Amino acid sequence: MKKRVVLSAFFMILISGMIFAQDVNLTSLAEKSGIMIYWDSLSRNGLLEKDGHRISFKVGDAFVLEDFKSLVELDSPRVEGGNLLVSSEFASHVEKFFGAEDVAPQYRVGVILIDPGHGGKDPGASGEVDVGGKKIKLREKDICLDIGLKLRDYLKKAYPDKQILMTRDTDVYLKLEERTEIANSIKLRENEAILYVSIHVNSSLDKSASGYEVWYLSPDYRRQVLDRQVSDDKDVQSMLNDLLEEEYTTESILIAKFILDGIGAQVGNLSKSRGLKEEEWFVVKNSKMPSVLVETGFVSNENEAKLLMDDDYLNKIAVGIYNGLQAFVSHFERSQGFTGVD
């Protein structure tokens, strides 16, 4: 598992038909085999996926990456007249790869790491709510921890076979570096992936600002995500890192979109969606995995601050994030058997 731009820039198509001409137009083969394609025309990166197995490719590169561990030399895909074309050799290889007898999902989400923002001596954003003439102070660190604990409980119930971890489950202070070190140091089994979700609360000098939003790392930010040496060729190693980095970005966007929709379904018109955002947040840009940052509302807005002190509302936020993560895990693992939240 771990390209660019927002989710609407991606399109999904099915591949079918196993008689390949010299040039094969992937977009025209859409009926039988059930191979999914994710293609981004701006970054020119693509991903083929079926039953948990994946082939990553990039226009101009004469190799593909299979299941994020095997590098295979193939003719470079190309774009002509807006159509994505591959050679018959490329198409035949795809057919053989996805037609193997072992179709059990090879990749799975093994760990979900929840990161409640701030804590300890760092209260984060703060606000006040008037309740019966009494001023009650709200602190971001408390709201984030409350949501994080609720989210953890839902995920543990739904996924007893996965590690559901938190950077903090009490009111303690962690440096930003410590949070990402925790994430990057988690040991995964072979073919397991990790998801990172950081929870925060917003504030603004504009007291009318309100709503929830989900952030992912800007695709323009470059980072080293490939730890192992796959090739002695530095150029190939660099291209492989870029390919893996693009995969992280793609999946972060998908997670962000699922979470945004999940929260929206829970809170309805109680709060508004501010949409998907991209930024180089420290905890996101330094984590070597798909990662998102959720801003759950504004403590600086009087009406929203009242919502953020309400346990039922915080539960709606937690359930919304949970449903978004569950949708992504189901998408990633191609499984229908996970427990829902009533």
Salt bridges, closest charged atoms under 4 A:
ASP23 OD2 - ARG78 NH2 2.67
GLU49 OE2 - ARG54 NH2 2.47
GLU49 OE1 - ARG334 NH2 2.96
GLU66 OE2 - HIS93 NE2 2.38
ASP67 OD2 - HIS53 ND1 2.86
GLU80 OE2 - ARG78 NH1 1.98
ASP115 OD1 - ARG179 NH1 2.55
ASP122 OD2 - HIS118 ND1 2.79
GLU140 OE1 - HIS118 NE2 3.13
GLU140 OE2 - HIS200 ND1 3.36
ASP142 OD2 - ARG139 NE 2.79
ASP146 OD1 - LYS150 NZ 2.38
ASP153 OD1 - ARG152 NE 3.46
ASP161 OD2 - ARG108 NH2 2.76
ASP171 OD2 - LYS141 NZ 3.05
GLU190 OE2 - LYS69 NZ 3.74
GLU192 OE2 - ARG108 NH1 2.77
GLU192 OE2 - ARG189 NH1 3.38
GLU213 OE1 - ARG274 NE 2.66
ASP220 OD1 - ARG4 NH1 2.99
ASP227 OD1 - LYS288 NZ 3.08
GLU245 OE1 - ARG222 NH1 3.11
GLU246 OE2 - ARG4 NH2 3.39
GLU246 OE2 - ARG222 NH2 3.96
GLU247 OE2 - LYS3 NZ 3.24
GLU251 OE2 - ARG54 NH1 2.33
ASP261 OD2 - LYS257 NZ 2.62
GLU302 OE2 - LYS306 NZ 3.99
ASP311 OD1 - LYS150 NZ 2.72
GLU333 OE2 - LYS162 NZ 2.77
